[in-house]
Amino acid sequence: MSNNASDKFTPLVGYWCLPNGHLNDEDRHVLTDLYLPILGTESFSLYLLLWEKLPNKELITQRKPHAELFSLLGIDIKRFYEARIKCEALGLIRTFRKKDDIGPYYVYQLFEPLSPDDFFRDDLLSIFLYEQIGDKRYRLLADKYSHSEMILQNSDEITKDFLEVFKLNNDDLINTPTDVENIRSKFSKTKKQKPVLNENDIQPLDWELISDRIEQSFKISPDNLLENQDLIINLHAFYGIDEMTIIEFIGKTCDIVNNKIDPDRLKKSIQDRFEKNANISARQQPEMVETKDDETHNFNRSDQLILQQAKKLTPADFLAAQKQKSGGFVGKVEANALRDMAMKAYLPSSVINIMVYYILQSSSVLSTPFLETVANDWTQNGVKTPEQALQRITDFQNRPRGKRRYNNKNRKVEQATDWSKVKAKIPTNKQQDNGVQLQDRLKRLRNKDK
């Protein structure tokens, strides 16, 4: 959401829901099992509530204000925005802003969740679900939604197709009736968007090297590598692993009977490697060398070294380096929080590293609320480089204390009233003396009553 949009967005702004499909009972089961662990309860509730708010015979001029949604969900504007963008990131909602004679309003286009088959085949979603729920629950869900077709082996299909059963006029088959053509255009299916990684932030992989090595060493065909290409790209981007590491882990986890990549074992093995490496106490930070850069000349030497480290390391390695520097360790909760932020791909990895650096200056651990607060601020203010992020921190720290907005405590923010604008007066020495005298007087009166 841009700054202008944020300024205009109030509880009185209206909303309108536009369905793209139909949400059935099977979709609700999939949402609960596969999407809820990623969305969280507020985003999950918002999505279901918007489906319930689909208009029947209402007119667009009779639209309701967002205040109705805030009241039903028990959340404020900030939490509503955070819940909404999670739904957007998972391809469940697309948001549009419009304006008419009544005023501005938002249109929420609602999409059904992916089918279980598509969900588990989508590497980005399946990896993140795996990270959220762990190996045991992930396998249980995969077993629940998998459908074995082994029973169909050695059988002969005798299914009839449509035109074998239903007869149509030959003229209609050749020339589609005008009414059918016109109506069909109104039901064009909008392609469902999936979360994607920004290719500009990912170092390219040498696929020829990977293909040659795994074919020579493990007899894995290039076609099988191609089938798992999206998975490998996501693992490469998320954990920062290079070609040789990928080849090594494919070899350790592949199906040696069928000479194929085992996606689940590959994910788990690389995840275990991350957990182990993040807490190696002997891990050394790379030696950073100052460079000449027009964008960094306004920063001191310490800031320039942090910038170089932020650009060089993945978020996982940067967090481990910062923890090693302070003598701490990477906890599971903060590792999950960092993976959550990195997988959303709202900000480049180098910017996320600066965010980690900033938060650890005032807190011993990372927390999801603080990460999301800073990420929302930076996204809305156009922070796209680590230099801009560091400058944003400097500008923030130089503000008067009362105007600072970051807070790592999950506090509810209410609309200010006129009373909130009244500044507290600092008592003078005379006022303090009068206060002491008043206290003594009250004490004497109480003693007298006794």
C-alpha positions in Angstrom: 0.0 0.0 0.0 1.4 3.4 -1.0 1.7 6.3 1.4 -1.2 8.1 -0.4 -3.4 5.0 -0.1 -2.5 4.6 3.6 -3.4 8.2 4.3 -6.8 7.9 2.7 -7.7 4.5 4.2 -10.0 4.9 7.2 -12.6 2.7 8.8 -15.3 4.6 6.9 -13.9 3.7 3.5 -16.2 1.1 1.9 -15.4 -2.3 0.5 -17.0 -4.7 -2.1 -16.3 -8.4 -2.5 -16.0 -10.0 -5.9 -16.0 -13.8 -6.1 -13.8 -15.7 -8.6 -15.2 -19.1 -8.2 -17.1 -20.7 -5.3 -15.9 -21.8 -1.9 -17.1 -25.3 -1.0 -16.7 -27.6 2.0 -13.7 -29.3 0.4 -12.0 -25.8 0.1 -12.6 -25.1 3.7 -10.9 -28.4 4.8 -7.9 -27.5 2.6 -7.8 -24.0 4.1 -7.8 -25.3 7.6 -5.2 -28.0 7.0 -2.8 -26.4 4.5 -3.3 -22.6 4.6 -4.1 -21.9 8.3 -0.6 -22.7 9.5 0.8 -20.2 7.1 -1.9 -17.5 7.3 -2.4 -17.4 11.0 -5.8 -17.0 12.7 -6.5 -13.3 11.8 -5.8 -13.7 8.1 -7.7 -17.0 8.0 -10.8 -15.4 9.7 -10.6 -12.3 7.4 -10.6 -14.5 4.2 -13.7 -16.6 5.4 -15.5 -13.4 6.5 -15.1 -11.8 3.1 -16.6 -14.8 1.5 -19.6 -14.5 3.8 -19.9 -10.8 2.9 -20.4 -11.5 -0.9 -23.3 -9.3 -2.1 -26.5 -11.0 -3.2 -28.9 -8.4 -4.5 -27.1 -5.3 -3.0 -26.0 -2.4 -5.2 -22.5 -1.1 -5.2 -23.9 2.2 -3.7 -25.0 0.2 -0.7 -21.6 -1.0 0.2 -20.5 -1.3 3.8 -17.6 0.5 5.5 -14.5 -1.3 6.7 -15.4 -0.5 10.3 -17.9 -3.4 10.0 -15.1 -5.8 9.3 -12.8 -4.4 12.0 -15.7 -4.8 14.6 -16.5 -8.4 13.6 -12.8 -9.4 13.6 -11.9 -7.4 16.7 -8.8 -5.8 15.0 -7.6 -2.4 14.1 -6.5 -0.9 10.8 -2.9 -2.0 11.1 -3.8 -5.6 12.0 -6.4 -5.7 9.2 -3.8 -4.6 6.7 -1.3 -7.2 7.9 -4.0 -9.9 7.7 -5.0 -8.9 4.2 -1.6 -8.8 2.6 -0.9 -12.4 3.9 -4.0 -13.5 2.0 -2.8 -11.6 -1.0 0.7 -13.2 -0.8 -0.9 -16.7 -0.9 -3.0 -15.8 -3.9 -6.3 -15.9 -2.0 -7.2 -12.2 -2.5 -6.5 -9.6 -5.1 -7.1 -6.0 -3.9 -8.2 -3.1 -6.1 -8.9 0.6 -5.2 -11.7 2.5 -6.9 -13.6 5.7 -6.5 -17.1 6.9 -7.5 -19.4 9.8 -6.5 -19.8 8.4 -3.0 -16.1 8.2 -2.4 -13.2 5.7 -2.5 -13.7 2.1 -1.9 -11.8 -1.2 -2.1 -12.7 -4.3 -4.2 -11.6 -7.6 -2.9 -11.5 -10.3 -5.5 -11.7 -13.7 -3.8 -10.1 -16.9 -5.1 -10.5 -20.4 -3.9 -7.4 -22.1 -2.4 -5.3 -24.4 -4.6 -6.3 -28.0 -4.7 -4.1 -30.3 -2.4 -2.4 -31.7 -5.5 -1.4 -28.2 -6.8 -0.5 -27.1 -3.3 2.0 -29.9 -2.6 3.4 -29.6 -6.2 4.1 -25.9 -5.6 7.5 -25.7 -4.1 7.2 -22.3 -2.4 4.0 -23.2 -0.6 5.0 -26.7 0.3 8.4 -25.6 1.7 6.9 -22.9 3.8 4.2 -25.2 5.2 6.9 -27.7 6.0 8.8 -25.0 7.9 5.7 -24.0 9.8 4.5 -27.4 10.9 7.5 -29.7 10.9 8.3 -33.1 9.3 5.8 -35.3 11.1 2.6 -33.2 10.6 3.7 -32.4 7.0 3.9 -36.2 6.1 0.5 -36.8 7.8 -1.1 -34.1 5.7 0.6 -35.4 2.5 -0.8 -38.9 3.3 -4.2 -37.5 3.9 -4.5 -35.8 0.5 -2.5 -38.2 -1.6 -4.5 -40.4 -4.0 -2.9 -43.7 -5.0 -3.7 -44.8 -8.6 -1.9 -48.2 -8.3 -5.3 -49.9 -8.3 -5.8 -48.8 -11.9 -2.8 -50.7 -13.2 -3.5 -53.5 -15.7 -7.0 -52.2 -16.3 -8.8 -51.1 -19.5 -10.6 -47.8 -19.5 -14.0 -47.9 -21.1 -15.2 -44.4 -20.1 -17.4 -42.6 -22.7 -16.5 -39.1 -23.8 -19.0 -36.2 -24.1 -19.9 -36.4 -27.7 -20.4 -40.2 -27.5 -23.3 -39.6 -25.1 -24.7 -36.2 -26.0 -25.6 -35.3 -29.5 -25.3 -31.7 -30.8 -26.4 -30.0 -34.0 -23.5 -30.1 -36.4 -23.9 -26.4 -37.3 -23.6 -25.4 -33.7 -20.4 -27.5 -33.3 -18.8 -25.7 -36.3 -20.2 -22.2 -35.7 -20.6 -21.3 -32.0 -23.9 -19.5 -31.4 -23.5 -15.7 -30.9 -25.3 -15.8 -27.6 -23.0 -18.5 -26.3 -19.9 -16.6 -27.4 -21.0 -13.3 -25.9 -22.0 -14.9 -22.5 -18.8 -17.0 -22.4 -16.6 -13.9 -22.6 -18.2 -12.7 -19.3 -17.0 -15.8 -17.5 -13.3 -15.6 -18.5 -11.2 -17.2 -15.8 -8.7 -15.0 -14.2 -5.5 -16.9 -13.6 -4.9 -17.6 -9.9 -1.7 -15.9 -8.8 0.9 -17.9 -6.7 3.6 -16.5 -4.5 6.7 -16.0 -6.5 10.3 -15.1 -5.7 11.8 -12.0 -7.3 14.3 -13.3 -9.8 16.4 -10.1 -9.7 17.3 -11.0 -6.1 18.4 -14.6 -6.8 21.9 -15.5 -8.0 21.6 -17.7 -11.2 22.4 -21.4 -10.9 24.6 -23.3 -13.3 22.0 -25.9 -14.4 24.4 -27.5 -16.9 26.9 -28.3 -14.1 24.2 -29.6 -11.8 22.7 -31.8 -14.6 26.0 -33.2 -15.7 27.1 -34.1 -12.1 24.0 -35.7 -10.9 23.6 -37.7 -14.1 27.2 -39.0 -14.0 27.3 -39.6 -10.2 23.7 -40.7 -9.4 22.2 -41.6 -12.8 19.5 -38.9 -12.4 18.1 -37.8 -15.7 17.9 -34.1 -16.9 14.1 -34.6 -17.2 13.9 -35.4 -13.5 16.0 -32.4 -12.6 13.7 -30.2 -14.7 10.7 -31.6 -12.8 12.3 -30.4 -9.5 13.7 -27.1 -10.9 11.3 -24.8 -9.0 12.0 -26.7 -5.7 15.8 -26.3 -6.2 15.5 -22.6 -7.1 13.5 -22.0 -3.9 15.9 -23.9 -1.7 18.8 -22.0 -3.4 17.2 -18.6 -2.7 16.0 -19.3 0.8 19.0 -21.0 2.2 21.7 -19.5 0.0 23.2 -22.9 -1.1 25.4 -23.1 -4.2 25.6 -25.7 -7.0 28.0 -28.0 -5.3 26.0 -28.1 -2.1 22.8 -28.8 -4.1 24.6 -31.7 -5.9 25.8 -33.1 -2.6 22.4 -33.0 -1.0 20.7 -34.5 -4.1 23.1 -37.4 -3.9 22.5 -37.9 -0.1 18.7 -37.9 -0.4 17.9 -39.3 -3.9 15.9 -42.4 -4.5 18.7 -44.9 -5.4 16.2 -47.5 -6.6 14.5 -45.3 -9.2 17.4 -42.9 -9.6 15.2 -39.9 -8.9 15.3 -36.8 -6.7 13.3 -37.2 -3.5 11.8 -33.8 -2.9 10.7 -34.4 0.7 14.0 -35.8 1.9 15.9 -33.0 0.0 13.9 -30.3 1.8 14.3 -31.9 5.2 18.0 -32.6 4.8 18.8 -29.0 3.8 16.6 -27.7 6.7 18.5 -29.8 9.2 21.7 -28.5 7.8 20.5 -24.9 8.3 19.5 -25.6 11.9 22.9 -27.1 12.6 25.0 -24.4 10.9 23.1 -21.5 12.4 24.3 -22.5 15.9 27.9 -23.6 15.3 29.8 -21.5 17.9 33.1 -21.7 16.0 31.5 -20.1 12.9 33.6 -17.1 11.8 32.3 -14.0 10.2 33.8 -13.3 6.8 36.4 -10.6 6.8 34.9 -7.5 5.4 36.9 -5.1 3.2 35.9 -1.5 2.7 34.9 -0.6 -0.8 34.4 2.7 -2.6 30.7 3.2 -3.3 28.9 6.4 -4.1 25.8 5.2 -2.1 27.8 4.5 1.1 30.0 7.6 1.3 27.6 9.2 3.8 27.9 6.3 6.2 30.7 5.8 8.8 33.1 2.9 8.6 31.1 0.7 10.9 27.9 1.2 8.8 29.8 0.5 5.6 31.0 -2.8 6.9 27.5 -3.8 7.9 26.2 -2.9 4.5 28.9 -5.1 2.8 28.0 -8.0 5.1 24.3 -7.5 4.4 24.9 -7.7 0.7 27.1 -10.7 0.8 25.2 -13.1 3.2 21.8 -14.8 3.1 19.4 -13.9 5.9 20.1 -17.2 7.6 23.9 -16.7 7.6 23.6 -13.0 8.5 21.5 -13.9 11.6 24.0 -16.6 12.6 26.9 -14.2 12.2 25.1 -11.5 14.3 24.3 -14.1 17.0 27.9 -15.4 17.1 29.1 -11.8 17.4 27.0 -11.2 20.5 27.7 -14.6 22.0 24.1 -15.9 21.6 22.5 -18.6 19.5 19.7 -18.8 16.9 16.5 -19.9 18.6 13.9 -22.0 16.7 11.2 -19.3 17.2 13.3 -16.5 15.7 14.6 -18.8 12.9 10.9 -19.4 12.0 10.2 -15.7 12.2 13.1 -14.9 9.8 12.1 -17.6 7.4 8.5 -16.3 7.5 9.7 -12.8 6.5 12.2 -14.0 3.9 9.7 -16.3 2.1 7.2 -13.4 1.7 9.7 -11.8 -0.6 8.4 -8.3 0.1 12.0 -7.0 0.6 15.4 -8.0 -0.8 17.6 -10.3 1.3 20.1 -7.5 1.9 17.3 -5.2 3.3 16.1 -8.0 5.5 19.6 -8.3 6.9 19.7 -4.6 7.8 16.4 -5.2 9.5 17.8 -8.1 11.5 20.9 -5.9 12.5 18.6 -3.1 13.6 16.3 -5.2 15.7 19.1 -7.1 17.4 20.5 -3.7 18.6 17.5 -3.3 20.9 16.3 -6.9 21.5 18.1 -10.1 22.1 15.8 -12.1 19.8 13.8 -11.5 16.7 10.0 -11.5 16.9 7.4 -11.7 14.2 5.4 -8.6 15.3 8.6 -6.4 15.3 9.8 -7.8 11.9 6.4 -7.2 10.3 6.1 -3.7 11.8 9.5 -2.6 10.4 8.8 -4.4 7.1 5.5 -2.7 6.6 7.1 0.7 7.3 9.9 0.1 4.9 7.7 -1.3 2.1 5.3 1.7 2.4 8.2 4.1 2.3 9.8 2.6 -0.8 12.9 1.1 0.9 14.5 -1.2 -1.7 18.2 -1.2 -0.9 20.3 -1.8 2.3 21.6 1.8 2.0 18.0 3.1 2.1 17.2 0.8 5.0 20.1 2.1 7.0 19.2 5.7 6.2 15.6 5.0 7.3 16.9 3.7 10.6 19.1 6.8 11.1 16.2 9.2 10.2 14.0 7.3 12.6 16.5 7.4 15.5 17.0 11.2 15.0 13.2 11.9 15.4 11.9 13.3 18.6 11.1 10.4 20.9 7.4 11.0 20.9 7.2 10.6 17.1 8.9 7.3 16.8 6.5 4.6 15.5 8.5 1.3 15.8 7.6 -0.8 18.8 8.5 -4.4 19.3 5.6 -4.8 21.7 2.3 -5.8 20.1 0.3 -2.9 21.4 -3.2 -1.9 20.2 -3.2 1.5 18.6 -6.4 3.5 19.0 -7.5 6.6 17.2 -6.4 9.7 18.9 -8.9 12.1 20.5 -8.6 15.7 21.3 -7.4 14.8 24.8 -4.4 13.0 23.3 -3.1 16.3 21.9 -2.8 17.9 25.3 0.8 18.0 26.3 1.8 17.1 29.9 3.3 20.0 31.8 6.5 19.5 33.6 6.0 20.6 37.2 8.1 23.5 38.5 9.9 23.5 41.8 7.1 25.6 43.3 4.5 23.1 42.1 6.5 20.2 43.5 6.7 21.9 46.9 3.0 22.5 46.9 2.5 18.8 46.1 4.7 17.8 49.1 2.7 20.1 51.4 -0.6 18.7 50.2 0.6 15.1 50.9 1.6 16.1 54.5 -1.7 17.8 55.0 -3.6 14.7 53.9 -1.5 12.5 56.1 -2.3 14.7 59.2 -6.1 14.6 58.4 -6.0 10.7 58.2 -4.2 10.5 61.5 -6.7 12.9 63.1 -9.6 10.7 61.9 -7.9 7.7 63.6 
